[in-house]
């Protein structure tokens, strides 16, 4: 099998055979169709990868990838721009209201328009004059029939 057809694991095995010296390098190069320089480069890369793998690293999670960080920054910028757009829309509405008021003043129209308060659904109207129902029950229970006739309540 040729060197260019080998995957990484198979190439590593060839490099290991070259390091052990059981098979001559010339025979390995002929068998796998690789030059001495390519085999030497592969050996150097394997050594470099081993050193990087064994190098102590700082503990903790890896940071976000460059793409993730950029995507997050774009999302934040979009959110802030949307907020700013909402603020400008409000400012525009306020400015247009002032323009309408100014036009009405120039035309001599009346500014005050009676607005009805919107009714809140589910809120019961309170009847005036009844007070606390318990207090009226006690007052009726305390009176006798003669007191009711004298007061003219009944």
Residue pairs with C-beta under 8 A, 6 or more apart in sequence:
1 10
1 32
2 32
2 33
3 11
3 14
3 32
3 33
3 34
3 38
4 33
6 14
6 32
11 42
12 46
14 28
14 32
14 34
14 39
14 42
15 39
15 42
15 43
15 46
17 23
17 28
18 25
18 28
18 39
18 43
19 43
25 36
25 39
28 34
28 39
29 35
29 36
29 39
34 42
63 69
64 72
101 111
104 110
104 111
105 111
130 136
143 151
148 154
